[in-house]
Amino acid sequence: MENVKLDNRVTLDLNVSAPIFNLKDVFGRSINLEDYKGKKVFIAFFRHAGCPFCNLRVHFLQKKHEELRAKNLEMIFFFESPEKVLLNSTFHKEISPIPLIADPEKIWYETYGIENSKSKSMKSHLTHFIQTAVKAKLKGLPLHLMAENESINTIPAEFLVDENLIIRKIHYAKGLNDRMSMDHIYDFIGN
């Protein structure tokens, strides 16, 4: 695994092996990245369970799940929220069958080079929070303050990993509503 130094944090690089995790998701299932060999994988790191930016993205991806899975793309979602916070949310409980992993200690966030940026978070909140919160509320998505040790400064990231568990696309977000384009995802799965 090769790492790159970026903004005082170690980030991952393209064309290297993805860091292997073997964890339990909030539904009690064992999620071992090595078990995904032979499939393409979309790994996403989100903020806290009440983040409207993240919940809109999860809602969108959840709607695409069956289509993407039929094209051999699996998804794994990480949240910095504790398991009990995620399981108290009807919305997050309904994410299954997509694995949902709680990482409140942010061990895997650090391993995958997820950024903490007060300035990016503040800018996103000042410029996009109200319209994002309204969109989330209209869709019935959770919107609440952080619980426990969640951070307002976590910046999302998304990774595409090939059948050999090699990282082929990385998107470290520039703001809270900045995500990997669906065109990149469709190109990756060969559509």
N, C-alpha and C positions, 0 to 999 in steps of 0.2 A: 504494500500500500504506500503510495506516494502522497505526501502532504505538501501544501503550498502555504506560505505565510501571507495572510491578507488581513489588513486592518487589525493587527495585533492578535489575530486568532489563527489557528491552524485549520486550513480548509482541505477538502479532498480535491484530487485532480482527476481528469478524464483518463480513460483507458487503463485504469488500475482496478484491482479487486476491491469490491465493496467490503467494508468492515462487516464481519459476520456476527450476527446476534442470535442468541437462542433464549427467547423470553416467553413469558406467559402474557397473553393479551387479557383485556379486562373481562373477557368471556370465559377465561380459564383454559384456553387452548394454547398448546405449545407452538410457538412461531419461531422456527429455525430457518434463517435465510438460506442455509445450505439445502433445505428441502425444496427450494424453488428452482434449483438447477434444472435447465431444460425449458424454463419459462422466462418470459420477460417480466420485470417487476418495476412498478412505480412506487417509490418510497417518498412519503411526504411527512414533513415535520411542521406541525401547527403550533399555535400559541395555546392559550387557555380555553377551557370549555365554553366560556361565555363570549368569546371573541367573534363579533359579527363578520369580520373579514374572513376568518378561517371557516366559520360555519357555513357561509355562502359557498366557499370552495368545496367543502366536504359535501354539501347538498348537491352541487353540480356534478361532482365526481361520482357520487352515489347513484345518480340517475344514469350515468354512463357505464356503470359497473358491468352489467351483463353484456353489453356491446363489446367492451374492451376485453372482458374475460373470454369471450368467444373468439377473440383474435390473439389469444395466448398471453394476455397481459394481466398480471395479478397486481393488486394494490395492498399496501401496508401503510397505516396511518399512525403517527406518533403524536401524542399530546403531552404538554408539560403538566397537565392537571393530574392530581392523584386519582387512582382508580375509583374511589368512592364518589368523587365529584362527577366523573364521567358516567358512572352507573346511576347517579341521581337524575340524570338527564334522559328523558324519553327519546329525544332526538339521537343522542349518542348511543343509546342501547340499540337503536334500530339500524345502526351502521353495519352490524353483522349481516352478511358473512365476511365483510372486509375486516381484517384484523385491526384492532384498535389497541395500541400499546400506551400505557401510562408511564411516563418517565419524569416524575417530579424532581428527582435528583439531577436530571438533565445529563446523565452519563452518556447517553447515545446522542444527545444534542451536541455535546462537546466532541464526541468521537467523529461525528459527521460535519463538524465545523459550523454549526448553526450560530448565527450572529446575534449579539445583544447590542442594540443601538438605540440610545435615548433620542438622538436627533432624528433618525428615520421613523421611529415610532411616533414622536411628537408631530413631525411633518404630516404623516399619514392621518393622524387623529385630527389635526387642524384642517386639513384639506378634504378629507373623504369620510370622516366618521359619521356625520349626520346622514348623508344619503345611503351609506352602507348599512347603518343601523336601521333605517326605515325599510330598506330592501329585505333585511333579515327578518324584521318584525312582520312584514307583509307575508313572508313565506312561513311564518310560525317558528322560526329558528331561535335557539337560545341567545339571549343577550343579557349578560350580567357582569358585575364586577368580578375581579379575580378572587379566588379563594386560596387560602393557605399560602404557599410560597411561590405562586405563579408570578411571572414578571411581565410588566407592561412593555419591556424593551426587547422581547424576543422577536426576531424577524424570521418569517417562514422560509423554508427551502424545500425543493423537490428534486428527486434523482430518478433517472431511468437506468436500469441495470439489465444487461443482456442475459441470455441463457447460460452463460458461463460465469455469471455474477461479476461481470466487469462493468464499471460505471461508464456509460456512454453519453449521458447528458446530465448536466448539473444546472440548477437554477437557484442561486442564492438571491432571494428577493431584494429589490432596491427599496421597497416599501411594503406596507401591510396588504395592499391589494395587487401587488405585482406577482404574477404566477407564470409558470411555464405555459406556453401557448399549446392549445390542443393540436395545432398543426405539427408541432415538434413531436407530440405524443403519437399522432397518426403516422407521421413519417417513420418514427422508430418502430412501430408495429407493422409497417409495410402496407399502409392503406393509401 
